[in-house]
């Protein structure tokens, strides 16, 4: 059952589509009472500000942000951890009588929260994985099918890594992966709004952003991370912009080449983001600008209708 008064706004879309600015304008235009919850998988890391386009100090002053700078670059972080932190932040925001605005382009995070995905909190079990990797693949598949017959619908037998992960989840939770693939309706009403751009315009915005990052000192930021011992072997440092700058410092690329590759890789990344935020997705209310977003949120918050579907029908 939805709990009265618990409403949530999600501002979604591709990199460089202006999500943070839109969230800030919504809060300003509607008189405050909003707090943002970061849904970007890179902005959770400390010391990684420029390359992740993290909200500035001034932006955080105008709209309080949660889930920024919550882990160090050498710490593991994933969906289960984010969901736990996000739900804790939401409880705090609602408890203060405010409205949360989830802001970010990590589609897996956004939809897991809005659709109530069950996500097992099972970190990698290295000893177990090594043991499984030493066994014949056909034996692993046979074991998985015995404990989770439904797995054959979504785990390809040839994907040994995925088979081992399914076995790992069952071992640690006592429940098959098929159980964790189900959803539980969330205890709040939500409205997802997004802004899309024609591809050429989005690429222009991305390129301008990358140039601004270089001008703001992205190379200096990455050099500092390397000096602190956060090398390219850490997943956090493989993010777009950081991996290319690491290659620049190792002598693999010139700064100009690293910059060009950052732009190209970001273009490719937004195509992946668009798979999560499709133009025809009825769950998202696509808008043309901030004024339309403000009116959409105003109408949603004043409505007594339950559920997000009424906003997209």
Secondary structure by P-SEA (a helix, b strand, c coil): cccccbbbbbbbbccccaaaaaaaaaaaaacccbbbbbccccccccccccccccccaaaaaaccccccccccccccccaaaaaaaaaaaaaaaaaacbbbbbcccaaaaaaaaaacccccccccaaaaaaaaaaccaaaaaaaaaaacccccccccccaaaaaaaaaaaaaacccccccccccccccbbbbbbbccccaaaaaaaaaaaaaaaaaacaaaaaaaaaaacccccccccccaaaaaaaaaaaccccaaaaaaaaaaaaaaaaaaaaaacccccccccccccaaaaaaaaaaaaaccccccccccc
